[in-house]
């Protein structure tokens, strides 16, 4: 395995290696000279602004955006003010910080998103230097102005500018400065000559790094590590100082023998490594200095101007021709690949190589591992090392060795092996130069799969994103559906395709994918000014509740109302109707509802409960005389004064006549007559009749003994005889006026029969009066009447006379042992009948 370690460079207890990532696809005539360059971490895109200080209107600076592989993504001439600094947000948006303090934000494809200002005072004093940093709060911006003041914005998505205190003795910009994030606070560390200061919200504190004496000279360059844990300082005497960023512990101090400050200085540290190191770059030299090895360095010659990009586990080195990753070799890789290694993973890898050659040495290596009971550890090492390797052939060798070793284990969980194989397949796909995401396995784990999918979607690599989601079996709502949703939102923005073509394409691709809302896609189309396309897309939306709000937003109220009615959701219909009522004048509103009977019906129900006056206008608009009359009748009950009530009822009569409803008109006129009669009696007798129904009025009159007035109502309103007789019968019985009741029964033949008289008397427990009417009862009701007054003998005679088995049975049921004669009589009659 000597060829793998050929590019390893020892430094202290560790090794460092440079891995080729890409031969850059771009063609830069002047390389990276006279350019502002910014590259996003985690294999992010590269922004390049050529000749940023050019002022000629005829020849503007060119802003270009590339993938990490150098593949062009976007480019356009810079037409705004002079740019001081470029940087990337955590979501791959480009920040362009200008001299006047304006920060312009562009997406990955060069489309302007928004802008903000770092404060009004910056406009006059100008920005001298700026930095973009990432903190737990998001992406931040820090600037230093011509008035030697610092301004911070910790999170550009929730902009809150902080102007930091003045630095004593500082004129112009400091020698060097950096942003620190410590204890959830963002601070600025700066040097002014030999002095070092920390600025926070309220104070400026002079600090002295432990072990850095005045003889070291003025600090001219500094940098903090990716995690803000470590700090490196470079002085004008060529000394490099490294320590922890809280300035309480020193790591090393080294004389680099360089009189000029480095062009760039970046930390290179692998997570969990005990040996942090610093990479310094001059015009023709790249130097690596370990944090615990002050006398040794690694030096790489440079042939071209380069840019260093600090990463979580290394440093990306970008030149005009190629891109490399400098990193500390992971410990597990060192154990397996270093010369004469006897680590379990190294032995297993060698065993598999011998096995492929059909050599017996494979068995010897396996025996040696098994004797140490380290086969499981050997498999684990090979799997872990495969994740750290960039070369696919090396990955395959390690994974095949791990698979070989697994065959000899009975209780080994394959989960880590399977997940590493899947993750490497994904990483190898996104590392391809056409995609340009040179992620390491460590970065991938830190970034998470979800963020990787988001980045692919953001860069519009939809087919690859979908394949990854399906390959890793991500749930649809988190994977394929989310990708399709973003694809469709971009598709509707294509101006070279017709609305029909886009709608068909979206329908075919998206189909019934769970979690994809056509209304969301339609909203994007509407935002792009394609209203007709939005309407076509809404036709595919199954949920009316999602269709209607957008249609209302697009001012397609008629269609929104139709969709709401079709849904059968009354709440949705009410929502649309309320919106239309507020947006339209009353005439147009009523005309719109007239074309939708269901909506009109629901609105009428609403008005009956909430807006009576609107209901009246609706009926007038429709010339609905019948409903108008009903409205007047209902309204009459709310009138307190009789004259007003009669006036309203007269309006109801007029409307009923127009509707040719003679019965309702006559009934309403009768109601008016009754009201007048009630008022008259109230005035004369104080009877309190106003507002009662006809029957209640008659009952009250009879109860008060006003029989003549009751009879007058009986005649005037043609009350049926049976009803009147019942009312009078109950009234007399309730008052126990038995003589009057007897006279009433003899006044004429009772239309309700005389059984009612018997029952009413018995209800009042007056058997004597009840017996008076038994003789008048018809033969059909004679048995029931006799039973009512307890005359069993009479009941038996009547039943026998009618020869009715049911009646005889009813009498027998009422008989007791004392009624033996009645029972015998009924039994003889039954026997004779048979």
Beta strands, then each sheet from edge to edge (+ up, - down):
strand 1: 8-11
strand 2: 14-23
strand 3: 35-39
strand 4: 46-50
strand 5: 62-66
strand 6: 72-77
strand 7: 83-88
strand 8: 94-98
strand 9: 102-106
strand 10: 112-117
strand 11: 127-135
strand 12: 138-145
strand 13: 150-153
strand 14: 161-163
strand 15: 176-182
strand 16: 185-192
strand 17: 195-199
strand 18: 204-207
strand 19: 219-224
strand 20: 230-235
strand 21: 239-244
strand 22: 250-255
strand 23: 264-268
strand 24: 277-281
strand 25: 285-290
strand 26: 297-301
strand 27: 307-311
strand 28: 314-318
strand 29: 322-328
sheet 1: 1+ 2- 29+ 28- 27+
sheet 2: 3+ 4- 5+ 6-
sheet 3: 7+ 8- 9+ 10-
sheet 4: 11+ 12- 13+ 14-
sheet 5: 15+ 16- 17+ 18-
sheet 6: 19+ 20- 21+ 22-
sheet 7: 23+ 24- 25+ 26-
end
